[in-house]
Amino acid sequence: MAEETNKYVTACLSLFYAKFFSCFLFSCFMCYSLSVTGMSLNF
């Protein structure tokens, strides 16, 4: 029983971290592309 709960908690945590990490990477990518676009527009 404890092992099943542990698996469930681990799966939920990994899913949460995957979502958080993908959102983090996406925002980093958006900030980077925005700054690159701003720099190319300034020059």
C-alpha positions as CSV (number, residue, x, y, z in Angstrom):
1,M,0.0,0.0,0.0
2,A,2.7,2.4,0.9
3,E,4.7,1.6,-2.3
4,E,1.6,2.3,-4.4
5,T,1.1,5.7,-2.7
6,N,4.8,6.4,-3.1
7,K,4.6,5.7,-6.9
8,Y,1.5,7.9,-7.2
9,V,3.1,10.8,-5.4
10,T,6.3,10.4,-7.5
11,A,4.3,10.4,-10.7
12,C,2.4,13.5,-9.6
13,L,5.6,15.3,-8.6
14,S,7.4,14.4,-11.8
15,L,4.4,15.6,-13.8
16,F,4.3,18.9,-11.9
17,Y,8.0,19.4,-12.3
18,A,7.8,18.6,-16.0
19,K,5.0,21.2,-16.5
20,F,6.9,23.8,-14.4
21,F,10.2,23.1,-16.2
22,S,8.6,23.4,-19.7
23,C,6.9,26.7,-18.6
24,F,10.2,27.9,-17.3
25,L,12.0,27.0,-20.5
26,F,9.3,28.6,-22.6
27,S,9.4,31.9,-20.7
28,C,13.2,31.9,-20.9
29,F,13.0,31.3,-24.7
30,M,10.3,34.1,-25.1
31,C,12.4,36.6,-23.1
32,Y,15.5,35.6,-25.1
33,S,13.7,36.0,-28.5
34,L,12.2,39.3,-27.4
35,S,15.5,40.7,-26.3
36,V,17.1,39.6,-29.6
37,T,14.3,41.1,-31.6
38,G,14.7,44.4,-29.5
39,M,18.4,44.5,-30.1
40,S,18.1,43.9,-33.9
41,L,15.4,46.6,-34.0
42,N,17.6,49.0,-32.2
43,F,20.6,48.5,-34.5
